[in-house]
C-alpha cells in the first residue's frame, strides 16, 4: 500500500530535504523515525528537494508499507511528532492509489519569498531584510514577463536544456506593512530557481538593471549572466497541488 505524508518544517537547521552523508536533512530524520516506529526500513520520496535553509509550509512525501492499519494513523502521527525534532511537523498520513508518486504526480507547486523592509530581529529566520529602495510596480511588470517563457536555464546552475523547462502559472509581488511577498506558481522548479529570480527582480526594483536587461537575461539561457541569489531564510514551499482522483 502507498501512503502520502503531509508535513511542514523550519529549514534553518537542516541541509535541505534530500539525504546527504554526514549532515542533517529533513528526509533522513523522517525516514529514521518512521522506520523505528513501523519496525521496518522505510524509504520516503519527497515531492521536491528544498535547498539548505529553505522552509516548507506544505510538503508531501510517499512511502510503501503493506502491514499498515488505517485505524492507527492518528497514533502514528502523534508518535512521529513526539520523536521528530521540533522543527518538523507531520500534519497528515493517508493512503493513495497504487503507484501514485509524490513528485511526478504533482500538478503544481507554489513558493513564497518574504522580504522585510524594516529590520526586525524576530523575523530574521523567516524573511530577508532588504534595505534598498524598491520599485514594486516595476518588479511586478518584470515578473509578468516570466509568463511568456518556458526555458529558465538562466536561473539554474545545471545546464541540461531538456530539463530546464517550466510552465509558470502565476507570479506576483504584494506588500503589507513593510513586508514584501513574492508568490510564484509553476508546474515544476529548478534548483535555486526562485531565489535566483527574486534576486534578479530585486536588481530591477533597485534600478540596477532595466526590465529589458531582465528579459535579455531570461532569453540568454545562460546562468553566467545571473548571479543575484537571495538568502534561503525567506523562501517557503507554500503548497503543492495534486489531481483529486489520486486519493482513496
GILINNOR-V484522 format. One record per pair of residues at least 24 apart in sequence whose C-alpha atoms are under 8 Angstrom apart, sorted by the first residue. I is the first residue (numbers start at 1). J is the second residue. D is the distance in whole Angstrom. If there is no record, write none. Layout:
[[I	J	D] [I	J	D]]
This chain:
[[1	64	6] [1	65	6] [1	66	5] [1	68	8] [1	95	7] [1	96	8] [1	98	7] [2	62	7] [2	63	6] [2	64	5] [2	65	7] [2	95	6] [2	96	6] [2	97	7] [2	98	6] [2	99	7] [2	100	8] [3	62	5] [3	63	5] [3	64	6] [3	65	8] [3	93	7] [3	94	5] [3	95	4] [3	96	6] [4	60	7] [4	61	6] [4	62	4] [4	63	7] [4	93	6] [4	94	5] [4	95	6] [4	96	7] [4	102	7] [5	60	5] [5	61	5] [5	62	6] [5	63	8] [5	90	7] [5	91	8] [5	92	6] [5	93	5] [5	94	7] [6	58	7] [6	59	6] [6	60	5] [6	61	7] [6	90	6] [6	91	5] [6	92	5] [6	93	6] [7	57	8] [7	58	6] [7	59	5] [7	60	6] [7	88	7] [7	89	6] [7	90	4] [7	91	5] [7	92	7] [8	55	8] [8	56	5] [8	57	5] [8	58	5] [8	59	6] [8	88	6] [8	89	5] [8	90	7] [8	91	7] [9	55	6] [9	56	5] [9	57	7] [9	87	5] [9	88	4] [9	89	6] [10	53	8] [10	54	8] [10	55	5] [10	56	7] [10	87	5] [10	88	7] [11	52	7] [11	53	5] [11	54	5] [11	55	4] [11	56	7] [11	87	7] [12	52	8] [12	53	4] [12	54	7] [12	55	7] [12	125	7] [12	233	7] [13	53	7] [14	52	6] [14	53	6] [15	51	7] [15	52	4] [15	53	7] [16	49	7] [16	50	5] [16	51	4] [16	52	4] [16	53	6] [16	54	7] [17	48	8] [17	49	5] [17	50	5] [17	51	7] [17	52	8] [18	49	6] [18	50	8] [26	88	8] [29	84	7] [30	84	7] [33	80	7] [33	83	7] [33	84	7] [34	80	7] [37	76	8] [37	79	8] [37	80	8] [45	101	8] [45	102	7] [45	103	8] [46	102	6] [46	103	6] [47	102	5] [47	103	4] [47	104	8] [47	106	7] [48	103	6] [50	237	8] [51	191	8] [51	192	7] [51	232	8] [52	232	7] [53	232	5] [53	233	6] [54	232	5] [54	233	6] [54	234	7] [54	235	6] [54	236	6] [54	237	8] [55	233	7] [55	235	6] [55	236	5] [55	237	6] [56	236	5] [56	237	4] [56	238	6] [57	236	7] [57	237	6] [57	238	5] [57	239	7] [58	237	6] [58	238	6] [58	239	5] [58	240	7] [59	237	7] [59	239	7] [59	240	7] [60	102	6] [60	240	8] [61	102	5] [61	103	8] [62	101	7] [62	102	6] [95	247	7] [95	248	6] [96	246	6] [96	247	5] [96	248	5] [97	246	6] [97	247	6] [97	248	6] [100	246	7] [105	242	7] [105	243	8] [106	187	8] [106	240	7] [106	241	6] [106	242	5] [106	243	8] [107	187	6] [107	240	8] [107	241	5] [107	242	5] [107	243	7] [108	185	7] [108	186	5] [108	187	4] [108	188	6] [108	240	6] [108	241	5] [108	242	7] [109	185	6] [109	186	6] [109	187	6] [109	188	6] [109	189	8] [109	237	8] [109	238	8] [109	239	6] [109	240	4] [109	241	6] [110	183	7] [110	184	6] [110	185	4] [110	186	7] [110	237	6] [110	238	5] [110	239	5] [110	240	6] [111	183	6] [111	184	5] [111	185	6] [111	194	8] [111	235	7] [111	236	6] [111	237	5] [111	238	5] [111	239	7] [112	181	6] [112	182	5] [112	183	5] [112	184	7] [112	235	6] [112	236	5] [112	237	7] [112	238	6] [113	181	6] [113	182	5] [113	183	7] [113	198	8] [113	234	5] [113	235	4] [113	236	6] [114	179	7] [114	180	6] [114	181	5] [114	182	7] [114	234	5] [114	235	7] [115	179	6] [115	180	5] [115	181	6] [115	234	7] [116	178	6] [116	179	5] [116	180	6] [117	178	5] [117	179	6] [117	180	8] [118	178	6] [124	233	8] [125	233	6] [125	234	7] [126	233	5] [126	234	5] [126	235	8] [127	233	6] [127	234	4] [127	235	7] [128	230	8] [128	231	7] [128	233	7] [128	234	5] [132	206	6] [133	205	8] [133	206	6] [134	202	7] [134	205	5] [134	206	5] [135	204	8] [135	205	5] [135	206	7] [136	173	7] [136	205	6] [138	204	7] [138	205	6] [138	211	8] [139	173	7] [139	201	6] [139	202	7] [139	204	6] [139	205	5] [140	172	6] [140	173	6] [141	211	8] [142	201	7] [142	204	8] [142	211	6] [142	214	7] [142	215	8] [143	171	6] [143	172	7] [143	201	7] [144	171	7] [144	172	8] [145	215	7] [147	171	8] [151	218	8] [151	221	7] [152	193	8] [152	218	7] [152	221	6] [153	218	8] [153	221	5] [153	222	6] [153	223	6] [154	217	6] [154	218	6] [154	219	8] [154	220	7] [154	221	4] [154	222	4] [154	223	4] [154	224	7] [154	225	7] [154	226	6] [155	190	8] [155	192	7] [155	193	5] [155	194	8] [155	196	6] [155	197	6] [155	218	8] [155	222	8] [155	223	6] [155	226	7] [156	190	6] [156	191	6] [156	192	6] [156	193	6] [156	196	8] [156	223	6] [157	191	7] [157	192	8] [157	223	6] [158	191	8] [164	190	7] [192	229	8] [195	229	5] [195	230	5] [195	231	7] [195	232	7] [195	235	8] [196	226	7] [196	227	7] [196	228	6] [196	229	5] [196	230	7] [197	229	8] [198	229	7] [198	230	7] [199	228	5] [199	229	5] [199	230	5] [200	226	7] [200	227	8] [200	228	6] [200	229	8] [203	228	8]]
